[in-house]
Structures are given as structure tokens and as C-alpha cells.
Amino acid sequence: MMSKRQIAKVVISVLIAALTALAAGLGLTSCNVTRSITTRSEAWQKGDTSVVIQTKTVETYDASKKL
């Protein structure tokens, strides 16, 4: 059988875990993600002439949690 002290420790631990989960849920209300992609293609031509094609794509996503 568990003592009153052990039961109190378990109850306090459960309450702390619940409050931590609640705080995390309310605190994480928004996020911002940015992804950058760079593609480079290089092709050599005649003599010393070279051609380099480079493209860069930047995507941004903003989200907010509706309460």
C-alpha cells in the first residue's frame, strides 16, 4: 500500500505534467518557416567562354493557431 506522502508526490507530478502541457499548448501559437533552394547548372562552351545558370527559390510560410 502506498503512503500518503507517496500519493501526494504522484498527484503533484501529474499536476505539474498537466500544467506543462497546457502552457506548451498555449505558448506555441504561431510558427514561421523559410526554405531556400538554390539550383546551379554549368555548361562549358567553345574556348574560354562558359555559361552558368543559377536559380534560387525562397518559400515562406506563416501560420498561427486559432484559439
N, C-alpha and C positions, 0 to 999 in steps of 0.2 A: 504494500500500500504506500502511496506517495504521501509525504508530509505536506503540511500547509505551506511550508517555505518552498518546496519544490513546485507545488501547484501555482504559487504566486509567480515564481520565475517563468514558468511556461506561459502563463497568462500575459505577463509583461512582454515576453518575447513575441508572442502572437500580435499583441497590440502595436509594438514597435514595427514589426514587419508590415502590418496593415497600413499604418501611418506613412511608412516609407513608400509603399506602393501608391498610395493616394497622392503624396507630394510629387512623386515622379510623374504620375499621370497628369496632374495639373501643371506641372512645370514644363513639360515637353509639349508646348502648344504650337510650335512652328519649327520649320526647318528650311534650309536653303542648300541647294545642291548645284554645283557648277562642274561641267565636264568639258574638257578641251581635247579636241582630236586634231592632230597635225599629220597630213599625208604628204610625202615628198617623192617625186619621181624625177629621175635624172637620166637624160639620154645624150650621148655624145654624138656630135655631127662631124663633118669634114674639118680637117685642120685643127686649129686651136679653139674653134667655136663650140660652145656647149650650150645646152638648153636645160634649165631647171624649172620644173613646175611644182609649186608648193601651195597647198590649200590648208586652211585652218578653220575648223568649225567649233564654235563655243555655244554650248547649250546651258541655259539656266532655268531652274525650276524652283519656284517659291510655293510653299504650302503652309497653311495654317489650320489648326484644329478648331472645329466649331464646337462650342460648348452648349 
